[in-house]
């Protein structure tokens, strides 16, 4: 990699990322190209963002066309593309209303404020939240507090209080706490597949029990689909696998195929608890991001990508089970669709570095888990290409 680029990055950019020594300059389909012209198979998608691959011709076309017409005005004016996107999301999820943001953490921040406002108005000032250990909900203050990982909390002094962190897939503590203090809780944040915490899908019966208890105690269930939404699991949204309907759902990442956009969708029972002037955004729901999101959904439907994910995912898991049998230090294989985790009995970063050196882009979730999140357009042949690189890297590892 260019040493001058590395030096200037260290000089001018805040050092909050542990970067790999690669700089990409081009992408096409499922492949990336670095500054030296080397090609890489992308099983990372910018952390589940570029789910249609790189430089998809239809996405490039709408970005070019819209950039020549209108990028942004303000949310003080009506926006026909916002309405079209909101209508589509409501039709595909549940009856309610949308609020558009720029990122997942902003979507979760909006949901946090909505739950708090609901608690103030409907539950006699209830302001506490449940969330799960190993969870990750973002980097703003409220979303950091919702995140059930101590390492995310460290270094910032006193954070917001009123958060109870539960063990995933265990209901006794939840049931006991609700019996004593259920009237104090306004929201329950949950990832159906815990991504940053190590790729752990939650148990279906547990999620249904949580939904049941939330309804009983009038607590809003917020399903964080920032990573799992927009086809990643083989359904358009992950909650469809679990037989529940959230009160609130948060989205971002793949929603805009690389153009920043997030969304919060709230059911009719809670969507009107943020009044005019209580929340807002300068960039959220702008013309460029909305039309790109709309085209993303059209591509997914018209290119039949959900069926592709289900088909190729089945092949993926069959092949990875064979890989697991070859290497005793692979402890577990888990996930849904194209959201796959391979847990090792040791730290996984060195394996990620070895894969990168051989032309495969992956990343680590937690400490010991390799996370595989390829584009929805991936073919079985490309999956096999990636698995072979992974197996060669595992042999070296």
URBEL-V872558 format. One record per residue. N is the residue number from 1. RES is the residue in three letters. OMEGA is omega in radians with two decimals (none if undefined). D_LAST is the distance of its C-alpha to the last C-alpha in whole Angstrom. Layout:
N_RES_OMEGA_D_LAST + N_RES_OMEGA_D_LAST
This chain:
1_UNK_3.14_23 + 2_UNK_-3.10_27 + 3_UNK_3.12_27 + 4_UNK_3.10_30 + 5_UNK_3.12_29 + 6_UNK_-3.11_27 + 7_UNK_-3.13_29 + 8_UNK_3.07_32 + 9_UNK_-3.14_30 + 10_UNK_-3.12_29 + 11_UNK_-2.95_33 + 12_UNK_-3.07_34 + 13_UNK_3.13_32 + 14_UNK_-3.00_32 + 15_UNK_3.12_28 + 16_UNK_3.12_27 + 17_UNK_3.01_24 + 18_UNK_-2.96_21 + 19_UNK_2.95_20 + 20_UNK_-3.04_18 + 21_UNK_3.14_19 + 22_UNK_3.01_20 + 23_UNK_-3.13_24 + 24_UNK_-3.11_25 + 25_UNK_-3.08_28 + 26_UNK_3.06_29 + 27_UNK_3.08_28 + 28_UNK_-3.12_29 + 29_UNK_-3.10_28 + 30_UNK_-3.05_25 + 31_UNK_3.02_24 + 32_UNK_3.10_24 + 33_UNK_-3.13_24 + 34_UNK_-3.07_24 + 35_UNK_-3.12_26 + 36_UNK_3.12_25 + 37_UNK_-3.14_26 + 38_UNK_-3.12_22 + 39_UNK_-3.14_22 + 40_UNK_2.99_19 + 41_UNK_-2.99_19 + 42_UNK_3.04_20 + 43_UNK_-3.07_19 + 44_UNK_3.09_20 + 45_UNK_3.12_24 + 46_UNK_-3.00_24 + 47_UNK_3.02_24 + 48_UNK_-3.11_26 + 49_UNK_-3.04_28 + 50_UNK_-2.98_28 + 51_UNK_3.03_29 + 52_UNK_-3.07_31 + 53_UNK_-3.08_28 + 54_UNK_3.07_29 + 55_UNK_3.08_33 + 56_UNK_-3.00_34 + 57_UNK_-3.12_38 + 58_UNK_3.09_40 + 59_UNK_3.10_38 + 60_UNK_-3.10_39 + 61_UNK_-3.11_42 + 62_UNK_3.09_43 + 63_UNK_3.13_42 + 64_UNK_-3.10_44 + 65_UNK_-3.10_47 + 66_UNK_3.14_47 + 67_UNK_3.14_46 + 68_UNK_-3.11_50 + 69_UNK_-3.08_52 + 70_UNK_3.12_51 + 71_UNK_-3.00_48 + 72_UNK_2.92_49 + 73_UNK_3.09_52 + 74_UNK_3.08_52 + 75_UNK_2.96_52 + 76_UNK_3.11_56 + 77_UNK_3.08_56 + 78_UNK_-3.07_56 + 79_UNK_-3.05_53 + 80_UNK_-3.14_53 + 81_UNK_3.02_49 + 82_UNK_-3.10_48 + 83_UNK_3.14_51 + 84_UNK_3.13_49 + 85_UNK_3.12_46 + 86_UNK_3.12_47 + 87_UNK_3.12_49 + 88_UNK_-3.12_46 + 89_UNK_3.13_44 + 90_UNK_3.12_47 + 91_UNK_-3.10_47 + 92_UNK_-3.07_44 + 93_UNK_-3.09_43 + 94_UNK_-3.07_46 + 95_UNK_-3.13_50 + 96_UNK_-3.12_50 + 97_UNK_-3.11_49 + 98_UNK_2.90_47 + 99_UNK_-3.07_46 + 100_UNK_-3.12_44 + 101_UNK_3.13_41 + 102_UNK_-3.01_39 + 103_UNK_3.11_36 + 104_UNK_-3.13_34 + 105_UNK_3.07_35 + 106_UNK_3.08_39 + 107_UNK_3.12_39 + 108_UNK_3.06_38 + 109_UNK_3.10_40 + 110_UNK_3.12_43 + 111_UNK_3.08_42 + 112_UNK_-3.13_43 + 113_UNK_3.12_46 + 114_UNK_3.10_47 + 115_UNK_3.13_46 + 116_UNK_3.13_48 + 117_UNK_3.05_51 + 118_UNK_3.14_51 + 119_UNK_3.12_51 + 120_UNK_-3.02_54 + 121_UNK_-2.98_56 + 122_UNK_-3.08_56 + 123_UNK_3.00_55 + 124_UNK_3.07_57 + 125_UNK_3.13_54 + 126_UNK_-3.06_51 + 127_UNK_-3.10_48 + 128_UNK_-3.14_45 + 129_UNK_2.87_42 + 130_UNK_2.88_40 + 131_UNK_-2.98_36 + 132_UNK_2.97_33 + 133_UNK_-3.07_30 + 134_UNK_-3.08_27 + 135_UNK_3.03_29 + 136_UNK_-3.09_29 + 137_UNK_3.06_32 + 138_UNK_-2.98_32 + 139_UNK_3.03_33 + 140_UNK_-3.02_36 + 141_UNK_-3.12_38 + 142_UNK_-3.10_39 + 143_UNK_3.00_36 + 144_UNK_3.13_34 + 145_UNK_3.09_36 + 146_UNK_-3.11_36 + 147_UNK_-3.08_32 + 148_UNK_3.10_31 + 149_UNK_-3.08_28 + 150_UNK_-3.10_30 + 151_UNK_3.11_27 + 152_UNK_-3.09_29 + 153_UNK_-2.97_32 + 154_UNK_2.96_32 + 155_UNK_-3.08_34 + 156_UNK_-3.13_37 + 157_UNK_-3.11_39 + 158_UNK_3.09_41 + 159_UNK_3.13_40 + 160_UNK_3.08_42 + 161_UNK_3.07_43 + 162_UNK_-3.12_44 + 163_UNK_3.08_40 + 164_UNK_-3.10_39 + 165_UNK_-3.05_36 + 166_UNK_2.99_35 + 167_UNK_3.11_32 + 168_UNK_3.05_31 + 169_UNK_3.12_33 + 170_UNK_-2.99_35 + 171_UNK_-3.01_39 + 172_UNK_3.14_41 + 173_UNK_3.09_41 + 174_UNK_-3.12_41 + 175_UNK_3.13_44 + 176_UNK_-3.13_46 + 177_UNK_3.13_45 + 178_UNK_3.10_47 + 179_UNK_-3.09_50 + 180_UNK_-2.93_51 + 181_UNK_-3.07_50 + 182_UNK_-3.12_49 + 183_UNK_-3.13_52 + 184_UNK_-3.03_50 + 185_UNK_3.11_47 + 186_UNK_-3.06_47 + 187_UNK_3.06_44 + 188_UNK_3.12_40 + 189_UNK_-3.07_37 + 190_UNK_2.92_35 + 191_UNK_-3.13_31 + 192_UNK_2.91_31 + 193_UNK_-3.12_27 + 194_UNK_-3.01_26 + 195_UNK_-3.08_24 + 196_UNK_-3.12_23 + 197_UNK_3.09_23 + 198_UNK_3.09_20 + 199_UNK_3.13_21 + 200_UNK_3.00_24 + 201_UNK_3.10_27 + 202_UNK_3.11_30 + 203_UNK_-3.07_32 + 204_UNK_-3.13_35 + 205_UNK_3.10_38 + 206_UNK_-3.12_37 + 207_UNK_3.12_37 + 208_UNK_3.09_40 + 209_UNK_3.08_42 + 210_UNK_3.12_41 + 211_UNK_3.13_43 + 212_UNK_-3.13_46 + 213_UNK_3.10_46 + 214_UNK_3.11_46 + 215_UNK_-3.12_48 + 216_UNK_-3.06_50 + 217_UNK_3.09_50 + 218_UNK_3.07_50 + 219_UNK_-3.11_47 + 220_UNK_3.11_45 + 221_UNK_-3.14_42 + 222_UNK_3.10_40 + 223_UNK_3.14_37 + 224_UNK_3.12_34 + 225_UNK_-3.13_33 + 226_UNK_3.11_32 + 227_UNK_-2.99_28 + 228_UNK_-3.06_30 + 229_UNK_3.04_33 + 230_UNK_2.94_34 + 231_UNK_-3.04_32 + 232_UNK_-3.07_29 + 233_UNK_-3.10_29 + 234_UNK_2.89_31 + 235_UNK_-3.13_34 + 236_UNK_3.11_36 + 237_UNK_-3.04_35 + 238_UNK_-3.10_33 + 239_UNK_3.11_36 + 240_UNK_3.11_38 + 241_UNK_-2.92_35 + 242_UNK_3.08_37 + 243_UNK_3.09_40 + 244_UNK_2.96_41 + 245_UNK_3.13_43 + 246_UNK_2.91_42 + 247_UNK_-3.13_45 + 248_UNK_3.04_43 + 249_UNK_3.10_40 + 250_UNK_-3.08_38 + 251_UNK_2.97_36 + 252_UNK_3.06_34 + 253_UNK_-3.02_31 + 254_UNK_-3.10_32 + 255_UNK_-3.10_35 + 256_UNK_3.11_36 + 257_UNK_3.13_33 + 258_UNK_3.01_32 + 259_UNK_-3.05_36 + 260_UNK_3.02_36 + 261_UNK_3.02_38 + 262_UNK_3.13_38 + 263_UNK_2.92_40 + 264_UNK_3.10_42 + 265_UNK_-3.11_44 + 266_UNK_3.11_46 + 267_UNK_-3.09_48 + 268_UNK_-3.11_52 + 269_UNK_-3.08_52 + 270_UNK_-2.97_51 + 271_UNK_-3.05_51 + 272_UNK_-3.12_54 + 273_UNK_2.92_53 + 274_UNK_-3.05_52 + 275_UNK_3.09_55 + 276_UNK_3.14_56 + 277_UNK_-3.12_55 + 278_UNK_3.14_53 + 279_UNK_3.13_50 + 280_UNK_3.14_49 + 281_UNK_3.10_47 + 282_UNK_-3.02_47 + 283_UNK_-3.01_45 + 284_UNK_3.10_44 + 285_UNK_3.12_45 + 286_UNK_-3.02_46 + 287_UNK_-3.10_47 + 288_UNK_-3.10_44 + 289_UNK_-3.12_41 + 290_UNK_-3.11_44 + 291_UNK_3.09_44 + 292_UNK_3.08_40 + 293_UNK_3.11_40 + 294_UNK_3.13_43 + 295_UNK_3.09_41 + 296_UNK_3.13_38 + 297_UNK_3.12_39 + 298_UNK_3.13_41 + 299_UNK_3.14_38 + 300_UNK_-3.12_37 + 301_UNK_-2.99_40 + 302_UNK_3.08_41 + 303_UNK_3.03_38 + 304_UNK_-3.00_37 + 305_UNK_3.09_34 + 306_UNK_3.08_34 + 307_UNK_3.10_34 + 308_UNK_3.11_31 + 309_UNK_-3.11_29 + 310_UNK_-3.11_30 + 311_UNK_-3.09_30 + 312_UNK_3.09_26 + 313_UNK_3.10_25 + 314_UNK_3.10_26 + 315_UNK_3.12_24 + 316_UNK_-3.06_21 + 317_UNK_3.09_21 + 318_UNK_-3.14_22 + 319_UNK_-3.12_19 + 320_UNK_3.05_17 + 321_UNK_3.05_18 + 322_UNK_3.08_17 + 323_UNK_-3.14_14 + 324_UNK_3.13_14 + 325_UNK_-3.10_16 + 326_UNK_-2.99_13 + 327_UNK_-3.03_10 + 328_UNK_-3.11_12 + 329_UNK_2.96_10 + 330_UNK_-3.07_12 + 331_UNK_-3.02_15 + 332_UNK_3.07_17 + 333_UNK_-3.05_18 + 334_UNK_3.09_21 + 335_UNK_3.10_23 + 336_UNK_3.09_26 + 337_UNK_3.11_26 + 338_UNK_3.06_24 + 339_UNK_-2.88_23 + 340_UNK_3.09_20 + 341_UNK_3.04_17 + 342_UNK_-3.10_14 + 343_UNK_3.10_14 + 344_UNK_3.08_11 + 345_UNK_-3.07_12 + 346_UNK_3.09_11 + 347_UNK_-2.95_11 + 348_UNK_-3.04_10 + 349_UNK_-3.12_11 + 350_UNK_3.07_8 + 351_UNK_3.08_6 + 352_UNK_3.11_10 + 353_UNK_3.11_10 + 354_UNK_3.09_8 + 355_UNK_3.11_10 + 356_UNK_-3.13_13 + 357_UNK_3.14_12 + 358_UNK_3.03_12 + 359_UNK_3.09_15 + 360_UNK_-3.11_15 + 361_UNK_3.07_16 + 362_UNK_2.93_15 + 363_UNK_-3.10_15 + 364_UNK_2.98_15 + 365_UNK_-2.98_18 + 366_UNK_3.13_19 + 367_UNK_-2.93_16 + 368_UNK_-3.02_13 + 369_UNK_2.98_14 + 370_UNK_-3.12_13 + 371_UNK_3.14_17 + 372_UNK_-3.14_18 + 373_UNK_-3.10_21 + 374_UNK_3.05_22 + 375_UNK_-3.14_26 + 376_UNK_-3.11_28 + 377_UNK_-3.06_29 + 378_UNK_3.07_26 + 379_UNK_3.08_27 + 380_UNK_3.13_25 + 381_UNK_3.10_24 + 382_UNK_3.06_22 + 383_UNK_3.13_20 + 384_UNK_3.09_19 + 385_UNK_3.14_18 + 386_UNK_-3.14_16 + 387_UNK_3.10_15 + 388_UNK_3.07_14 + 389_UNK_3.11_12 + 390_UNK_-3.13_10 + 391_UNK_3.07_9 + 392_UNK_3.13_9 + 393_UNK_3.11_6 + 394_UNK_3.11_5 + 395_UNK_3.10_5 + 396_UNK_-3.13_4 + 397_UNK_none_0
